[in-house]
Amino acid sequence: MPRTSPAFPLLLPPWLAHALRAQRGPVPWNAVVRGALAGGPLLAVAVLAGRESLGVVAALGALFAGINDRPGSRRAAVPRIGVPALAGAAGLAAGTYAGEGLGAVALTLLLTALGFVAGAVSAVGPVASGAGTQLLVAAAVGAGMPLPDPGWQRALFLLAGAGWLLVLRLVLPTPGALTADFRFDGERAAVAGVYDAIAALLSAVGGPDAEGRRAALTAALDQAQDALAGPRLRRYASSAAERRLRAQYAAALPLAEAATALAWAGDALPARTAQGPRRLAAAVRTGGPCGPLPAPARTVPGLRALDDALLHAADTFDRGGRPPARGAGRTAREGPHRRPPRGRALLRTVTGPGGREYGFRVALCYGAGAAVAQALHHAHWYWLPATAVFLVKPDLGPLVSRVLSRAAGTVLGALLFAGFAAVLPRPEGLVALVAVSGALLPVATRHFAAQTAVVTVLVLALVMVGGEPQASWGRIGETLLACAIVLVAGHLPAPGQRGGTVRARLAAAHEAAHAYLAHVLNGTGDQVAGDQAAGDRTAGDRAVGDRTAADRTAGDRAVGDRIAADRAVRWVLRREAYRALAEARAAIDRSAAELPALARHTEGTGEVAATLERLVDTTTACAVHLDDTGRLTARHTELLATLLDELVDHPEGAAGPLTVPPAPTPARGPSPWRPVGRPDVRRPTAAGSPGTASPSRPRSPGSGAAD
């Protein structure tokens, strides 16, 4: 996973330090190959056929798709690339016909209204944000770039260019992934990353890095969930490889839950505790067996939950994708689906404070850019509003960081292209430059300035192939003008409270955290369900007296189904809570790196997010403890009450009271991990500790005791 780090260790203000921060990580060679094979070959074919204008449009489609081509699974790449491509095609057609039939004033008003709608929809999520951005950029290109082709042909070829890169994304294998089913190399890497993150968290428990490792585990689970839960033609897995990966992901959920509970407890663990998840990660990558797994000492509820989760993960790997663990069966069969958002919830996001504020800023910058560009009275006026769209996107970083990076990247790219244009032959040299720029784009996405420089070179080469004269200096001036417009518009007062996007994300995290807590405390609960069913069976036996063993077995299966359903719901709610918290924390961090005039509007939200994170961690610890003992300790209840009071008392965190109900105190019942009526698959050793990792896979010798 890419990491970010400052370019040099100087004490700089946050708004400047963010502009100097870049991602680090290995070179994505597969994306580099796709970039080289995308826009350049399409443009070469069009030049040979004498249709340079359509080749330019197709290469633009490949460029937009390359910007959205992020690491992950092939399945997740379909909406990430396809949905923005459809929006871009619609925007290009609409912009073309509007530019031909409307005057400057009417066209500016239309583009401003389109900017408001696209900006508000962008608040829904990353895919919607990419679609809104591509819609507006393509509309500006269609209205401001005079080409001889009709609008429907432009839209079709833009879609064809994006579709070509998507085909490359789906067909080309990842280097080194040919030893297994390369169709699922992204999913396999994502699931293995979850087990690696669990091992890293267990190693960091009790140390200063535990909080960061827990956040890294959340990011790994989010990535794996997105990789496995992408669009599919069938509800159930259609291949053994996909079923196995789903089962391995499902087996990681209880491991992550136990690891989070142990991190919450804060007691340092022996080094051997992390060895089991590491071996499971290696098994996911290689597709082989996991081998012996060291077992932790079963001294506290978190370690007992971890030991049981390791046992059933090993059993899942041995069975080849048939998880025996309760609650994991449905996840393994149907995939790690997120609860589908309701239409009313989506509408509330679009029309809420975050959507309105973002829509207002986008409309203001986009409309002002279009008006100023047309007032300059030149034929190719699309650059200024298109630049404003990229600059106003908050998910690309703080405002000043975006402006500085865009200005520096455009100047660098324009100067580089001016030098290339002076020496390269035309058009073959420009076609080669497009191919090289496409190959560099996946690496350049690590910093907005570098990405801007590469995109500037690529776009200037495309428009020169399309017949436009060399315009590097004009592009620099228009970019600086767009930067000034966005800087002014970004600091203007707006209707309502500023920081709407941050508060909307924080409200969603607040709601998800409380839903998770309410389910853990007020839901059925594994232990409670098991004890209630045991009590029902006892009462029934006293009343009837001759109830058969078969009837009891059927009742046990019903209890198991209820427990499995409760676990599945709990894991969905836990994933939603941690995902919403991660999104809120990212928005808060971006806002904190703004200039003080903007950062002050979201002061205090970081403390609320930290309180919500502690609340969700405590809720996870409560769930593990309830599974083990059926009751909460005084530490759990007191901390929950304290955290809830902090949220209610904080001006940014009040969202309605939620009381902590009395903790259930049933007698110890059957293990929630073991189906009632089924013997334990482990055989006790002489020391009284588990001696096997699964019915067919022994654990390491002496693995039942702590180091």
N, C-alpha and C positions, 0 to 999 in steps of 0.2 A: 504494500500500500504506500503511495507517495507520502513523504513527510515534508513539512515546511520548516524552514530555518532562516534566520536573518542572514543577509549577505555578509555582514561583518559585525562583531560584537561591540557596537557603539551604543551609548545611551542616547537614543533618539526619541522624539515624541512619537506616540503611536501612529499618527496619521502619516508620518514619513517612514517609520520603520516598516509599515506594511508594504509600502511601495518598493522596498528593497528586499523583500522576502520572496523566495522562490521555492518550488517543490523540488524534492530530490527523489531519486529512484532509478531503477534500471531502465535502459532504453527499450521502449516497446517496439521491437523490430518487426513484429507482425503488422502493427499499425503503420510503420514506416513503409513497408512493402505495399500495403493497401493505398497509402497516399501517393506513392510513385505511380501506381497502376490506375489511378482514378482519373483526375482531370487532364493530365498530359496526354494519354492515349486518346481520350475522347476528343480533345481539341485537334490532335493530329489527324484523326479520321475525318473530322469536319473540314479541315483545311484541304486535305486531299480531294474531298468531294466538292469543294467550292462553296461550302455553306459555313463560312467563318462565324457569322452572327449566331447561328444556332449552336455551333460548337462552343462559343463563349458562354452561352446560357447553360448548356449542359455542364461545362466545367465549373460554372458558378454553383450549380446544384451539387456537384461533387465536393466543392469547397465547403459549402454549408454543412453537408453531411459529415465531412471530415472534422469539422469543429465539434459536432455532436458525437463523434465516434470515440467513446470513452472506454477504458478497460472494464471488463465484465463478461458476461455470458453472451452468446449469440442470441439467445431468446430475449434478453433484456435490451439488446441493441435494436430490435425491431421497432418498438415504440419510441425509443430514444432518437432514432434516425428517421423513422417513417412518419411519425406524426408531425414534426416540424417541416418535413419535406412537403407534405400535403398542404400545410398552412402556407408555406412559401410559394407553392404553385398557385394557390388561390390568391395570394397577395400580388404576385407578378401579373396575373391576368387582370385583376381588379385595377391595379395601378396603371397598366397599359391602356385599358379602355378609358379610365378616368382621365389620364393625361391627354388622350386624343380628343375627348369630348367636352372637357370642362375648362373654364378659364382659371386664371391663377388664384383668384380669391376663393372660388368654389372648390377648387382642388385642395387648397390649403385647409379649408374648413373640413372637407371630407377626411383628409389625412389626420387632422387633429382628433376628430371623432373616432377614427379607427385606432389611433394611438391610445385613447382613453380605454376603449374596450379591450384591446390587446394587453395593455398594462394591467388592468384589473384582473383579467383571466390569468395572467402570469403569476399571480399570487397563489394559485392553486398548488403548484409544485414545479420541480425541475423540467419535466417534459412540457408542461404548459408554458413555462417561461421560455424555453427554446422555441416552441411553436409561435408564441407571440412576437419574439424577436425576429424570427425568420419571416413572419408575415409582414412586419413593418419594413424591414430592410428590402425585401423583394418588391413591396409596393412602391417604395421610393425608387428602386432601380427601374421598375416597369414604367413609372411616370417620367423619370428624369433621364433615362438612357435611350436616345433615339435609335431604334433598330428597325430594319425593313420588314421583319416578320410580324404576323398578327399575334394578338395576345394569347390565343389558345395554343399556338405552336410554341411560344415561349414557355408557357406553363408546362406543356407536355415535355419539352426537352429539359427543363429544370428538374422535373420529377424523374425523368430518365437518368439524368446525371446522378442524382441522389440514390436512385434505385441501383445503379451500377455499383456504387461503393457498398451499398447494403448487400448486394449479391457477393461481392468480394469478402465482406465481413462474415457471411454465412458459409462460404465455400472454402476459403483458404484456411488450411490448418495452422495452428500455432507451432512455431519451431520447437521441436522436442516433444510434441504431444502425439506423435504418430504411433507410439507404443500402445496407446489405449484408444478408446473411442474419441476421436478428436472433436466430435460434435459437442461434447460436454466438457471441453478443457477449461472453459471459464467457470462453469459450475463446480468442477472438481477443485480448482484452485481456490474458489471462494469458500467451499466447505472445509478444505484443509486449513485455510486461514482462520476459521472459527476455532478449530482445535488448537492451533498454535496460539491464538489469543487467550484461550482458557489456560493453557500451560504457562503463558507469560504472567497472567494474573495470579495464578497460584504461586508462582515463584516470587512475586512482588508483595504477597500478603504480609502485613505487618511492617512494611517499609514505606518510604516516602513516595514511591512510584506506583502504589496500589491504585490511587484514584485515576491516574492517567491510563493504567492498564485496563481498568474497568471501562473507561471511555473507548479505548481501542477495541475491547471485546464488543461493545455496542456497535461500533462501526463495522466490524467484521460480520456480525450477525445481520446487520442491515444489508451489507453487500451480498451475503449468501442468500438472504431472503429475496432480494431483487433478482438475483441470478436464477433462482429456481422457480420464482413465481411469475415469470414473464408470460406473454401470450402463448397459448397452445391451442391446437385444433381439437384435442381430446381432453376430457376432464381428468382422466387417469393416465398415468405414465404408460407410454407406448413401447418402452424398451426396458430390458433388464438393467442397463446402465443407468437410466434415469431413475428407476425404482430404487436402485442401490444408493444413489446419491441422495435421494429424498430421505431414505431411511437413515443414512448417516447424518444428515442434517438434523432429523428428528431426534436422534440419539444424543446430539450435542446440546439440545435444549436443557434437559435436566442437569447435565454437567455444568453448563453456564450458570444455571440457577444456584447450584451448590457452591460453585466458585465465588459467585457474588455474595452469598451468605457468609462464606468464610472470610472474604475481604471485609465485610461489614463487621464481623467479630473482631478482626484486627490482630489475631494471634498468629505469629510466624509459624510456618509449616516446614516440615522436613523437605529436603531437596527432592526426594523420591516422589513426593506428591504430584509433581508436574510431569513425571516421566510417562505416565499412562496416556494423558492427552497428546503428548508429543509423538508417541508411537502410533496413536490413532491417526494423527495428521499425516504421518509418513505412509500409513496404510491407504489413506484416501488418495494420496498422490500416485502411489504405485499400483493401486488396485489389488494388492495382495493382502494376506492375513495380517492381523495386528500383532500376533505373537503374545507372549506372556506380559501381563500388565501388573505392575506393583500395586498392592492394595494399601491404602492408608489405614492408620489405626482408627478403629471405630469408637472414639472416645467422646465425641460431641456430635450433636445432630448434623452439623454441616459436613463433618467427615463421614458420618454414616450415609448421608445422602450422596456424597461424592463416591463412596465405595459402591453403593448400589447402582449409581449411574454408570460407573466404569464397568461393572459386571454386565449390565444389560447392553452397553455399547459394544463390548466384546462379543456378546451373544448375537447382536445385530450384524456385526461384521462377519461372524462365522456363518450365519444363516444366509448371507448373500443378499440382504436387503429386506428381511422380514423382522421388524422390530417387535420384541416381546414386551417392551416397557409400556405401562399404561399411559394413555394420553398421546403416545407417539404414533400409534397406528394410523389415525386419520391424517396426521401431518404427512406421514410417509406415503399414504395412498394418493392423496389429493394434492400434495404439495403445500408449501408454507404460505398459504393464501393470507393476505390481509383482508380485514373486513371491508367490503366494497363501500366507498363513500356514498352517502345518500345525496340525492339531488338537492334537497334542502340545505344540507351541510355545505355542498359545493357553492350553492348560490349565496349562502351566508359568508363564505370565504371571499367570493368575488365582490360582493357588495359591502363587506365589512370594512373596518378602518384600514386594514392593510391593503386591500384591493383598491379602495377609493384613493388612498394616498399615492400608491404606486401608479394607478391610472392617471391621476392628476399630473404627476411629475412627467410621465412619459408623454402625455398629450401636450403639455406645455413645451417640452424640449423638442419633440418631434414636429409639432406645428410651427414653432418659431424657426426651427432649422429649415423647414420647407419654405416658409415665407421669405426668410433672408436669402436662401439660395436662389429662389426665382427672381428676387429683386436684383440680384447681381446680373441678370440677363445673359446667361450663357446656356448653351444647349444641354450640357451634361451636369445637371445640378443635383444629382442624387447623392453625392458623396457626403454633403453636410448633414442632411437628416439621417442618413444611414449611420454616420458616425455618432450622432447624438443618441441614437437608439442603444448602441453598445455602451456608451458612456453612462447612461441613466440606469443601467441594470445593476441593482444592489447586490445580486448574488455573485458578481465578479469582483467584489471588494468594496471598501469604503470609497466615498466620492472623490476625495483628493487623490487617493492612490490610483483610481481609474484614470483620472484626468492626466496626472503626471505620466503614467505608463503609456497611455494612448498618444500623448504628444511626443514623448521620446521615441516610441516605436514607429510612429508615422514618419518622423524626421529621418530616423535611421533607414527605414524601408525605402523612402523616396530617394534618399541619396544613393543607396545601393542600386536601385533600379535605374537611376540616371546614369550611373557608371556602366551597368550592364547594357542598357539600351544603346550606348555609344559604340560598343564594340561587338555586340552579338549580331549575327546575320538574321534577316527576317524573311519568313516567319519561323523558320526551323529553330533558330536560337531562342526565340520567345517561347515556343512550345516546350523546348527542353527546360527552360527556366520555370515554366509552370509545373512540370513534372518534379523538378528538384524541390520547389517550394512546397508542393503537396507532400513530399516525403519528409520534409523538415517540420511540417505542421504538428504532428503528434508530439514531437519533442519540445516544440516552442510553446505548447499549451501550459508548460510549467510556470510561465510568467506572462502576465498580460502584455507587457511591453514587447517581449520576444514574439508572442503570437501576433501582435499588431504589425510588427516589422515584416514577418513572413507573409501575412495576409496582404499587406500593402504591396509588396513586390509581386505577389501572385495576381492581384486584381489589376494593377497597372499593366502587367504583361497581357492579361486577357483583353483589356479594353484597347490596347494598341493593336493586338491581332484583329480585333473587331473594326479597326479603321480609325480610332481616335488618336490624335497626335500625342506625343510625350507630354505629360502634364504633372510631373513630380512637384514643381514649385506651387502650382495651384492647389494640389492636394494638401500640401503642408499648410498653406494659408487657410483653407477651409476647415482642416482639422483643428487648428488653433482657434478658429472662430467658434466651432462646435464646442470646444472645451470651455470657452468663455460663457457660452449660452447655458451649458449644463451647470457650471459653477454658480452662475447667478440664479438660475431656476431652482437649483438644489437648496439654496439658502433662503429663498423667499418664504414668507409665512403662508400657510395653507389652512383651509377650513378644517376645524377639528383639531385633535391633539396630534402632535408630531410623534414619530416612532410607532406608527400604526402597525407596520409589519412585525416589529419586535413584540409588541403587545399581543398581536394576533397569534404568533407562534407560542408565546408564553401562556396565553389562555388555553390553547390546544393542549399544551403539555400539562397544565393544571388539571384540565378535564380528564385527560388520559390517566394521570397519576391517581386521581380520586376514584376513577372507575376501577382501576386495578386494586386499590386498597379496599374498596367496598366489596369486591368479589372475594378477596382473601379472607376478610373478617366476617362477612355476612353470607358468603356462598356456602355450598354444601361442605366443601373441604374433604380431602381424602380420608383423614382419620375419623372425622365426625361421621361421614357417610358409612364407613366400615363399622363403627361402633353402633350407630343407629340400626343398621341392618342386622348386626349380631343380636341386638336387643329385640328386634322384631322376630327373629328366628326363635329366640328363647321363649317369647310369649306365645308364639304359634305352637311350639313344641309342648308347652304346658297345656294349651287348650285342646290340641288334637291328640297328641301323645303317640300317634303311629305315623307321623310324617315320614315319607321314604327318603332315602339318601339321594335319589334322583331329583326329588323336589328341592332338597337343600342345594344340590349342585346348580339347578336352574336359578335359584335365588341368588347364589353366589355370582353366577354370570351376570345377573341383572345389577348386582352391586358393583361388579367390575366395570360394567358399561357406564354406570353413573359416575364412577370415579374417573374413568377415561375421559368422559365428556367434560367433567369439571377441570381436569388437568389441561385438556386442549384449550378450553376457554381461558384458563389462567395464563397459559403461555402466550396466547394471542394478545391478551390485555397487557402482559408484561412487555412484549415486543413493541406494542404501540406506545406504551408509556416511555420506554427508553428511546425509541425513535423520535417521538415528539420532543423529548428533552434534548436530544442531540441537535435537532433542527432549531430549537429555541436558543440553545447555547451558541450555535454558529451565527445566528442573526444578532445575538447580543454582542459577541466578539467583534463582528463587523461594525456594529454601531459604536462600540467603544473606541474603535480606531478612527472615527471621524474627527473632524475639527471640533474643538470644544463647543462651538456654537450649535452643532448638531448632536454631539455626544451627550450633552446635558439633558436632552429630552428623554433619554432612556436610563438615566442614573437610577440605581437601585434594582434594576431588573436582574443584574448578575447575582445579587444576594437571594432573590426569589428563586432563580434557577438552581442555585446551590442548595437551597432548602428543599426544593422539589426532588433533586437528585438524592439527597439523604433520605427523603420520605420513601422514594421508590426502592432504594437499597434496603431500608428497614422493612418495607413490605415484603420484599423477597426473602429476607431473613425470617420474617414471621411465617411465611408460607412453608419454608423448609422446617421450621421448628414445629409448626402445627402438624405437618406430615409425620414427624417423628414422635411427638409426645401428645399431641391433641390439645395442648394448652400453651398459652403465652406466659413468659416470665414477666416480672415487674419491670425489668429493663426495657422489654419490648413495648409494653403499654405506656410507660412513662415517656419514652422517647417519641412514640407516635403522638401522644397528647401534646408534647412540647413543640414538635414540628408543625402540627396542625394549628396550634396557637400562634406560632410565628407567621404562618401564612395568612391567618385571619387578621393579625395585627398589622402586617406590612401593607402600606398603601398600594403597592403594585401586585399584591398576591391574594387579596380577598376574592373568593369565588363561592361564598356560601359555606356555612359550617358543616363539618362532618365529624360526628362523635365516634369515639372508640367504644364498641359494644363490649359487654363483659366477656372475658375469654372463656371458651368452653373448657370444661375439665372432665372429660370422660375418662374411663379406665383405659389402660393400654390395650389396644386391639391388634389385629393382624397387620403385618407390614403392608403399607399401601403399594409397594412395588411388587408384591408377590400375590398372584391371583389366589383367591380363597379356594382351598381344596387342592391346590397344586403344591407339591413338595418343593422345598428350597433346593435350587440346583447346586448350591455350594455344599461341600463336605467339610465339616470342621476338622482342623488339624489338631495335633496334640496340644498346641498352645491355646486352642479354643478360638482361633481366628480363621477367616475364610481361606480355603486352600486352593480354589480353582476360580478362574476368571469366567468360565462358561462350562457347559456340560462337556465340551471336547477340548478346551484350551486351558492348560494349567497356568497358574500365575507363577511369578518368579519365586524361587525358594526363599522362605522367610519373609514374604512380603506382607504378612499380616501385622507386623509390629512396626512402630515408628522408629526412625533412626535416632 
